Amino acid sequence: MAAPRLRCLARLLPVALVVLAGCAGGGAGPDPLRYRLGSSGSHWDVAGHDPVLEDVRPRYPEFFEVVLDPARSQEPDVRRIRLDLERKPVDRRNYDALNALAMGYFELNYRSEASRHSGEVGFLSAGFRSASLLAIPWRAYGEIEDGPLRDAILDFFEDAGTSRKLGAQATAGRLARVVASLARKEPDPARRARIEALAAQLEERGAGGP
């Protein structure tokens, strides 16, 4: 009786290992092939351990050294991020670049708005730097025809202008024009309708709407 039981256990062992591996993978964190900051709260929760930052920071250390340091006012080096965001075929590097840019944008946009309200002159330079980061996914939208990546870029623009992120409502009106200009780059009717609806929502929010 022992031998058949051992043979049965031997047959079941590979199945059990596959199931356990699947369970372990399910708890490993969110899918990295998407925009990952949509539920990150009023800023992007950089305080403490931020899993998205820890995930992408090693790929772009020089970029984060600049954008996360309030004492540094120079333009961050975005060459590698731009190349990754526009790379073909699309893979995880495109999405890592998008999420890195999003964190840089939120940080600089928050800093710009905080400086403007406090009367500091630094809000102009920080505002220019945050606007220059927005230009990178705007350009990539026209360079990359991959539908899921385009959706992820729109997810970022939506989060940047309609969420609880600090400074989002103050810059929603300016962002509306950036988003609206994407419509002429988009041949898909459903995605173009999303662009037009989002641009209208941003315009309303920028004008003081809900």
C-alpha positions, 0 to 999 in steps of 0.5 A: 500500500505504501508504494502506490501512495508514494507514486500518487504523492509524486504525481501530485507534487508538481501540481502542488508546486505550480499552485503554490507558485501561483499563490506567491506570484499573486501576492507579489504586488500590482502588475508593473505593465500599467500606470501605477500611481492612481491610488497613491493618495494626495501626493504620491506617498513618497514619505516612508517606503513607496514600493513604486519608487523603490521599484523604478528608482534604481533604473533612473537614479540621476533623475530622482536625485534631481527631482526629489531634492528641493535644493536642486533647480537644474533640469533633470536628465530625461534622455534615458527615460524618454528613450525607454518610454518610446522604445519598441516593442513595448515592454516593462521599461516603457511603463517604468519610464512613465511612472518615473516621469509621473513621480517627477511631475507630481513632485515638481508640480507640488513644489511649484504650486507651494512656492507660488502660494508662498510668494517665492520666485522659484515657482516659475522654474519649478513650473517650467520643469514640471511642464517639460516633463509633461511634454515627454508622454505627450510626444510618446503618445504620437510615437507609440501606437501601442493601445495599452501604453496609450491608455496608461499615458491617459491614466497618468494625465487623468490622475494629474488633473482630476485626482486628490494629488496636491496641485492637481486642480490648480493646473487642471486648466493648463493640462486640459489643452495638453490632453485635448491636443492628443485627439488628433493623434488618436485614430481609435474612436473610443480612445478619442472619445475618452480624450475629449471627455477628459479634456472637458473634465479638466477644463471644468475642474480648472475653472473651479468645477467639482 
